[in-house]
Amino acid sequence: MAEAKPLLERSFFQRALENLNINSIMLDTQYRMHPALIDFPSKIFYDDALKTGIKPEQRPTPQEINFINKQIPLMFVDVDEGYERIHGSNIFNKEEAELVCQTIQTLLPTRQPNLSPIDIGVITPYARQVKEIVEKLSAMKVPKGVEI
């Protein structure tokens, strides 16, 4: 795990900007996620500079997920039995991938009739974690369309 520590100390985007030696431009308005989801990263990482270009009703909260506050579709989940593994220079976590896949199954059309797999996206900066999630979704026979 010691060899993974330097990779985990800086974000994927920080490493990409440093390694590619490119200029960056701050995009200040997002149109994808529920407005409540932008508050945390805006305050913590962007000095409250991020704005949202959509209204909450344009991103309804899935009713099948037991959010503490139904107006804020956000949760942090501690996967305490999970741990990062290293495969070459890639990092992945099987337990986190499993939880992601279970959450996707909960959101599928049988439970959320107006939600399609193409409406679900998962963001991870690690190629090996993407592979882990894709393999698990395939094994669970989750319909194609979820963007990882």
C-alpha positions in Angstrom: 0.0 0.0 0.0 3.0 2.3 0.5 3.4 2.6 -3.3 -0.2 3.7 -3.7 0.1 6.5 -1.1 1.7 9.1 -3.5 -1.1 8.4 -6.0 -3.8 9.0 -3.3 -2.4 12.2 -1.9 -3.2 14.2 -5.1 -6.4 14.1 -7.1 -6.5 12.6 -10.5 -7.0 16.0 -12.0 -4.1 17.5 -10.2 -1.8 14.7 -11.5 -3.2 15.1 -15.0 -2.6 18.8 -15.1 0.9 18.4 -13.7 1.9 15.5 -16.0 0.4 17.0 -19.1 1.7 20.5 -18.4 -1.3 22.2 -19.8 -3.2 25.4 -18.9 -6.6 25.0 -17.2 -9.8 27.0 -17.5 -12.3 27.1 -14.8 -15.8 26.3 -16.0 -18.1 27.9 -13.4 -21.6 26.6 -14.3 -22.7 22.9 -14.3 -25.9 21.6 -15.9 -25.8 17.8 -15.1 -26.3 17.2 -11.4 -28.9 18.1 -8.9 -28.2 21.7 -7.6 -27.8 20.4 -4.0 -24.9 18.2 -5.1 -22.8 21.1 -6.2 -22.8 22.9 -2.9 -20.2 20.6 -1.2 -17.5 20.6 -4.0 -18.1 24.3 -4.7 -17.4 25.2 -1.1 -14.7 22.8 -0.3 -12.7 22.7 -3.6 -13.7 25.8 -5.6 -14.0 28.6 -3.1 -17.8 28.7 -3.7 -17.3 29.6 -7.3 -19.3 26.8 -9.0 -22.9 27.6 -10.0 -25.7 25.5 -11.3 -27.7 26.1 -14.5 -30.6 23.9 -13.6 -33.5 23.8 -11.1 -34.0 21.0 -8.5 -37.2 19.9 -10.2 -35.2 19.2 -13.4 -33.3 16.5 -11.4 -35.9 14.7 -9.3 -34.7 12.7 -6.3 -35.0 8.9 -6.7 -37.6 7.7 -4.2 -36.1 4.2 -3.8 -33.0 5.6 -2.2 -33.4 6.3 1.5 -31.7 9.7 1.7 -31.6 11.4 5.1 -33.0 14.6 3.5 -35.2 13.9 0.3 -34.4 17.5 -0.9 -30.7 16.7 -1.0 -29.9 13.5 -2.9 -26.5 13.1 -1.4 -24.9 10.5 0.8 -21.5 9.4 1.9 -21.0 5.7 2.4 -18.1 4.3 4.4 -17.1 1.0 2.9 -15.1 0.0 5.9 -14.5 -3.6 4.8 -13.1 -2.4 1.5 -9.5 -1.6 0.7 -7.6 -0.3 -2.3 -5.7 -2.9 -4.3 -2.9 -2.1 -6.8 -2.8 -3.7 -10.3 0.3 -2.3 -12.1 -0.1 1.4 -11.7 -3.9 1.3 -11.3 -5.8 1.4 -8.0 -9.2 -0.3 -7.5 -11.5 -1.3 -4.7 -13.7 -4.4 -5.2 -16.0 -3.6 -2.2 -16.7 0.0 -3.5 -17.3 -1.4 -7.0 -19.8 -3.9 -5.5 -21.7 -1.1 -3.6 -21.8 1.0 -6.8 -23.3 -1.9 -8.7 -25.9 -2.6 -6.0 -26.9 1.1 -6.0 -27.3 1.0 -9.8 -29.5 -2.0 -9.5 -31.7 -0.2 -7.0 -32.1 2.7 -9.5 -33.1 0.5 -12.4 -36.4 1.0 -14.3 -38.2 -1.8 -12.4 -38.0 0.4 -9.3 -37.7 3.8 -11.0 -40.0 3.6 -14.1 -38.9 7.0 -15.5 -35.2 6.2 -15.1 -33.2 4.6 -17.9 -29.7 3.1 -17.6 -28.4 6.0 -19.8 -29.5 8.4 -17.1 -27.0 6.8 -14.6 -23.4 7.8 -14.6 -20.4 6.7 -12.4 -17.3 8.8 -12.1 -14.0 7.2 -11.1 -10.5 8.3 -12.2 -9.1 4.8 -12.2 -9.2 2.6 -15.3 -9.0 -0.5 -13.2 -11.9 0.6 -11.1 -13.9 1.2 -14.3 -13.1 -2.3 -15.4 -14.1 -3.8 -12.0 -17.5 -2.0 -12.2 -18.2 -2.9 -15.8 -17.4 -6.6 -15.1 -19.7 -6.6 -12.0 -22.5 -4.9 -13.9 -22.2 -7.5 -16.7 -22.2 -10.4 -14.2 -25.4 -8.9 -12.6 -27.0 -8.6 -16.1 -27.5 -4.9 -15.7 -28.9 -3.5 -19.0 -26.3 -1.7 -21.1 -26.2 2.1 -21.1 -24.8 3.0 -17.7 -21.9 5.3 -18.4 -18.8 4.6 -16.3 
